[in-house]
Amino acid sequence: MTLQSWQKSSFSGDTANCVYVAAASDGTIAIRESDEPDVIITTLPDRLDAFLRAVKAGEFDHLTA
């Protein structure tokens, strides 16, 4: 799996708590956290899109209470 360059959100600023994403040559999306950059998970673009929509819609808010 060849990765494009890692990108982090502009909302992260200069903090150490960042999530990075990269497009992979096999069509998946790779995700890692700055605290453990060697741990990489992958997902498909449509599944990541569904997850992000659910987060934005507040479907997981009950987990933070």
Backbone hydrogen bonds in HBPLUS format (Angstrom, degrees):
<---DONOR---> <-ACCEPTOR-->    atom                        ^
c    i                          cat <-CA-CA->   ^        H-A-AA   ^      H-
h    n   atom  resd res      DA  || num        DHA   H-A  angle D-A-AA Bond
n    s   type  num  typ     dist DA aas  dist angle  dist       angle   num
A0025-SER N   A0002-THR O   2.71 MM  23  5.20 142.8  1.85 150.8 163.1     1
A0004-GLN N   A0023-ALA O   2.83 MM  19  5.45 158.2  1.88 165.1 172.4     2
A0007-GLN N   A0021-VAL O   2.90 MM  14  5.44 153.7  1.97 148.7 157.2     3
A0021-VAL N   A0007-GLN O   2.90 MM  14  5.44 156.4  1.95 151.7 157.8     4
A0012-SER N   A0009-SER O   3.13 MM   3  5.50 160.1  2.17 107.9 114.0     5
A0015-THR N   A0012-SER O   3.31 MM   3  6.07 160.2  2.35 141.1 142.0     6
A0034-SER N   A0018-CYS O   2.84 MM  16  5.28 156.8  1.89 159.0 160.1     7
A0020-TYR N   A0032-ARG O   2.82 MM  12  5.32 167.0  1.84 155.9 160.4     8
A0032-ARG N   A0020-TYR O   3.04 MM  12  5.32 157.5  2.10 144.1 149.2     9
A0022-ALA N   A0030-ALA O   2.95 MM   8  5.17 143.5  2.09 144.0 148.3    10
A0030-ALA N   A0022-ALA O   2.81 MM   8  5.17 170.4  1.82 165.3 165.0    11
A0024-ALA N   A0028-THR O   2.94 MM   4  5.34 163.3  1.97 161.7 156.4    12
A0027-GLY N   A0024-ALA O   3.12 MM   3  5.59 160.3  2.16 119.5 120.6    13
A0029-ILE N   A0043-THR O   2.74 MM  14  5.33 163.6  1.77 160.1 165.2    14
A0043-THR N   A0029-ILE O   2.97 MM  14  5.33 144.4  2.10 141.9 153.3    15
A0031-ILE N   A0041-ILE O   2.79 MM  10  5.34 155.2  1.85 159.8 164.6    16
A0041-ILE N   A0031-ILE O   2.98 MM  10  5.34 165.4  2.00 157.1 159.1    17
A0036-GLU N   A0033-GLU O   3.21 MM   3  5.59 136.5  2.41 108.0 118.1    18
A0039-VAL N   A0036-GLU O   3.08 MM   3  5.74 163.2  2.11 121.8 127.0    19
A0047-ARG N   A0044-LEU O   3.08 MM   3  5.35 124.2  2.40 105.5 119.6    20
A0048-LEU N   A0044-LEU O   3.00 MM   4  6.30 158.3  2.05 160.0 166.9    21
A0049-ASP N   A0045-PRO O   2.93 MM   4  6.10 158.1  1.97 148.0 154.4    22
A0050-ALA N   A0046-ASP O   3.06 MM   4  6.22 155.6  2.12 138.3 144.1    23
A0051-PHE N   A0047-ARG O   2.99 MM   4  6.20 157.2  2.04 145.3 151.4    24
A0052-LEU N   A0048-LEU O   2.90 MM   4  6.13 167.6  1.91 156.8 159.5    25
A0053-ARG N   A0049-ASP O   2.97 MM   4  6.15 157.2  2.02 149.1 155.5    26
A0054-ALA N   A0050-ALA O   3.05 MM   4  6.22 153.2  2.12 143.0 150.1    27
A0055-VAL N   A0051-PHE O   2.94 MM   4  6.27 155.3  2.01 152.1 159.0    28
A0056-LYS N   A0052-LEU O   2.95 MM   4  6.16 167.7  1.97 150.6 153.8    29
A0057-ALA N   A0053-ARG O   2.94 MM   4  6.08 140.5  2.10 140.6 151.5    30
A0059-GLU N   A0054-ALA O   3.01 MM   5  5.37 154.6  2.08 163.6 158.5    31
A0058-GLY N   A0055-VAL O   3.03 MM   3  5.24 158.0  2.08 107.1 114.0    32
A0061-ASP N   A0058-GLY O   3.18 MM   3  5.19 168.6  2.20 109.0 112.4    33
A0063-LEU N   A0060-PHE O   2.98 MM   3  5.64 158.3  2.03 119.7 126.4    34
A0064-THR N   A0061-ASP O   3.09 MM   3  5.60 162.3  2.12 116.2 121.5    35
